[in-house]
C-alpha cells in the first residue's frame, strides 16, 4: 500500500514539471513514475504533485546483495536514510533485511 498526500509548496505542475530529463531521479513505481525531490518522492496527480510513500514494510525475500557505496545501484536519499534502485523498485535497509518499496 502507498500513501499519497498533496505536497506543498512544490505542488503545482506549472512550477516544475517532473519528467524525463528534468534533473531528478526517476523511480518506476507500479503503474507510474515517482521523482526524487528534496529527499522524498513526487508523483504527478492532475495539476499538482503528491508525495508517494510506501505505507508499512514489505520484506524483499531472498535478497542477498548488500547495498552501499559502490554497489552499482542508484542511491536515492529518502528522509533520514538512503534507498537503492534495484530491478525497478527501491530497497531500504530495515532491521537486518531489505524492504521492497
Contact map, one row per residue, 1 for C-alpha under 8 A:
11100000000000000000000000000000000000000000000000000111000000000000000000000000000000000000000000000
11110000000000000000000000000000000000000000000000011110000000000000000000000000000000000000000000000
11111000000000000000000000000000000000000000000000111110000000000000000000000000000000000000000000000
01111100000000000000000000000000000000000000000001111000000000000000000000000000000000000000000000000
00111110000000000000000000000000000000000000000001110000000000000000000000000000000000000000000000000
00011111001000000000000000000000000000000000000111100000000000000000000000000000000000000000000000000
00001111111000000000000000000000000000000100000111100000000000000000000000000000000000000000000000000
00000111111000000000000000000000000000000000000000000000000000000000000000000000000000000000000000000
00000011111000000000000000000000000000000000000000000000000000000000000000000000000000000000000000000
00000011111100110000000000000000000000000000000010000000000000000000000000000000000000000000000000000
00000111111110100000000000000000000000000000000111000000000000000000000000000000000000000000000000000
00000000011111110000000000000000000000000000001110000000000000000000000000000000000000000000000000000
00000000001111111100000000000000000000000001001110000000000000000000000000000000000000000000000000000
00000000000111111000000000000000000000000000001000000000000000000000000000000000000000000000000000000
00000000011111111000000000000000000000000000000000000000000000000000000000000000000000000000000000000
00000000010111111100000000000000000000000000000000000000000000000000000000000000000000000000000000000
00000000000011111110010000000000000000000000000000000000000000000000000000000000000000000000000000000
00000000000010011111010100000000001000000001000000000000000000000000000000000000000000000000000000000
00000000000000001111110001000000000000000000000000000000000000000000000000000000000000000000000000000
00000000000000000111111001000000000000000000000000000000000000000000000000000000000000000000000000000
00000000000000000011111100000000000000000000000000000000000000000000000000000000000000000000000000000
00000000000000001111111100000000000000000000000000000000000000000000000000000000000000000000000000000
00000000000000000001111110000000000000000000000000000000000000000000000000000000000000000000000000000
00000000000000000100111111000000001110000000000000000000000000000000000000000000000000000000000000000
00000000000000000000001111100000001110000000000000000000000000000000000000010000000000000000000000000
00000000000000000011000111110000111100000000000000000000000000000000000000000000000000000000000000000
00000000000000000000000011111000111100000000000000000000000000000000000000000000000010011100000000000
00000000000000000000000001111111110000000000000000000000000000000000000000000000000000011000000000000
00000000000000000000000000111111110000000000000000000000000000000000000000000000000000011000000000000
00000000000000000000000000011111100000000000000000000000000000000000000000000000000000000000000000000
00000000000000000000000000011111100000000000000000000000000000000000000000000000000000000000000000000
00000000000000000000000000011111110000000010000000000000000000000000000000000000000000000000000000000
00000000000000000000000001111111111000000010000000000000000000000000000000000000000000000000000000000
00000000000000000000000001111001111100001111000000010000000000000000000000000000000000000000000000000
00000000000000000100000111100000111110001110000000000000000000000000000000000000000000000000000000000
00000000000000000000000111100000011111111100000000000000000000000000000000011000000000000000000000000
00000000000000000000000110000000001111111100000000000000000000000000000000000000000000000000000000000
00000000000000000000000000000000000111110000000000000000000000000000000000000000000000000000000000000
00000000000000000000000000000000000111111000000000000000000000000000000000011110000000000000000000000
00000000000000000000000000000000000111111100000000111000000000000000000000001110000000000000000000000
00000000000000000000000000000000011110111110000000111000000000000000000000000100000000000000000000000
00000010000000000000000000000000011110011111000011110000000000000000000000000000000000000000000000000
00000000000000000000000000000001111000001111100011110000000000000000000000000000000000000000000000000
00000000000010000100000000000000010000000111111111000000000000000000000000000000000000000000000000000
00000000000000000000000000000000000000000011111111000000000000000000000000000000000000000000000000000
00000000000000000000000000000000000000000001111110000000000000000000000000000000000000000000000000000
00000000000111000000000000000000000000000001111110000000000000000000000000000000000000000000000000000
00000110001110000000000000000000000000000001111111000000000000000000000000000000000000000000000000000
00000110011110000000000000000000000000000111111111100000000000000000000000000000000000000000000000000
00011110001000000000000000000000000000000111100111110000000000000000000000000000000000000000000000000
00111110000000000000000000000000000000011110000011111000000000000000000000000000000000000000000000000
01111000000000000000000000000000010000011110000001111100000000000000000000000000000000000000000000000
01110000000000000000000000000000000000011000000000111110000000000000000000000000000000000000000000000
11100000000000000000000000000000000000000000000000011111100000000000000000000000000000000000000000001
11100000000000000000000000000000000000000000000000001111100000000000000000000000000000000000000000000
10000000000000000000000000000000000000000000000000000111110000000000000000000000000000000000000000000
00000000000000000000000000000000000000000000000000000111111000000000000000000000000000000000000000111
00000000000000000000000000000000000000000000000000000001111100000000000000000000000000000000000000111
00000000000000000000000000000000000000000000000000000000111110000000000000000000000000000000000011110
00000000000000000000000000000000000000000000000000000000011111100000000000000000000000000010000011110
00000000000000000000000000000000000000000000000000000000001111100000000000000000000000000000000001000
00000000000000000000000000000000000000000000000000000000000111110000000000000000000000000000000000000
00000000000000000000000000000000000000000000000000000000000111111000000000000000000000000000000001000
00000000000000000000000000000000000000000000000000000000000001111100000000000000000000000000000000000
00000000000000000000000000000000000000000000000000000000000000111110000000000000000000000000000000000
00000000000000000000000000000000000000000000000000000000000000011111001000000000000000000000000000000
00000000000000000000000000000000000000000000000000000000000000001111101010000000000100000000000000000
00000000000000000000000000000000000000000000000000000000000000000111111000000000000000000000000000000
00000000000000000000000000000000000000000000000000000000000000000011111000000000000000000000000000000
00000000000000000000000000000000000000000000000000000000000000000001111110000000000000000000000000000
00000000000000000000000000000000000000000000000000000000000000000111111110000000000000000000000000000
00000000000000000000000000000000000000000000000000000000000000000000011111000000000000000000000000000
00000000000000000000000000000000000000000000000000000000000000000010011111100000000111000000000000000
00000000000000000000000000000000000000000000000000000000000000000000000111110000000111000000000000000
00000000000000000000000000000000000000000000000000000000000000000000000011111000011110000000000000000
00000000000000000000000010000000000100100000000000000000000000000000000001111100011110000000000000000
00000000000000000000000000000000000100110000000000000000000000000000000000111111111000000000000000000
00000000000000000000000000000000000000111000000000000000000000000000000000011111111000000000000000000
00000000000000000000000000000000000000110000000000000000000000000000000000001111110000000000000000000
00000000000000000000000000000000000000000000000000000000000000000000000000001111110000000000000000000
00000000000000000000000000000000000000000000000000000000000000000000000000001111111000000001000000000
00000000000000000000000000000000000000000000000000000000000000000000000000111111111100000001000000000
00000000000000000000000000000000000000000000000000000000000000000000000000111100111110000111100000000
00000000000000000000000000000000000000000000000000000000000000000010000011110000011111000111000000000
00000000000000000000000000100000000000000000000000000000000000000000000011110000001111111110000000000
00000000000000000000000000000000000000000000000000000000000000000000000011000000000111111110000000000
00000000000000000000000000000000000000000000000000000000000000000000000000000000000011111000000000000
00000000000000000000000000111000000000000000000000000000000000000000000000000000000011111100000000000
00000000000000000000000000111000000000000000000000000000000000000000000000000000000011111110000000011
00000000000000000000000000100000000000000000000000000000000000000000000000000000001111011111000000111
00000000000000000000000000000000000000000000000000000000000100000000000000000000001111001111100001111
00000000000000000000000000000000000000000000000000000000000000000000000000000000111100000111110001111
00000000000000000000000000000000000000000000000000000000000000000000000000000000001000000011111111100
00000000000000000000000000000000000000000000000000000000000000000000000000000000000000000001111111100
00000000000000000000000000000000000000000000000000000000000000000000000000000000000000000000111110000
00000000000000000000000000000000000000000000000000000000000000000000000000000000000000000000111111000
00000000000000000000000000000000000000000000000000000000001100000000000000000000000000000000111111100
00000000000000000000000000000000000000000000000000000000001110100000000000000000000000000011110111110
00000000000000000000000000000000000000000000000000000000111100000000000000000000000000000111110011111
00000000000000000000000000000000000000000000000000000000111100000000000000000000000000001111000001111
00000000000000000000000000000000000000000000000000000100110000000000000000000000000000001111000000111
